[in-house]
Amino acid sequence: MPQMSPLSWTLLFLYFIFLLIMFCVINYYVFMYTNPIYKKNTQKKNSLSWKW
């Protein structure tokens, strides 16, 4: 039954680590921080004044 040599396991490990790092870096730099436009809150506050 053939098995992978230790060098192949090491290369495979390094390959997946490289993919993980690249994935994290791409996600970090691709994410765009958009400046949200702060709109005035147009909801009316219905304050009930109870008259007892």
DAJO-V977375 format. One record per backbone hydrogen bond with DSSP energy under -1.0 kcal/mol. NH is the residue of the N-H (numbers start at 1). CO is the residue of the C=O. Records with the same first field share a line. If there is no record, write none. Layout:
NH = CO  CO
//
This chain:
9 = 5
10 = 6
11 = 7
12 = 8
13 = 9
14 = 10
15 = 11
16 = 12
17 = 13
18 = 14
19 = 15
20 = 16
21 = 17
22 = 18
23 = 19
24 = 20
25 = 21
26 = 22
27 = 23
28 = 24
29 = 25
30 = 26
31 = 27
34 = 32
47 = 45
//
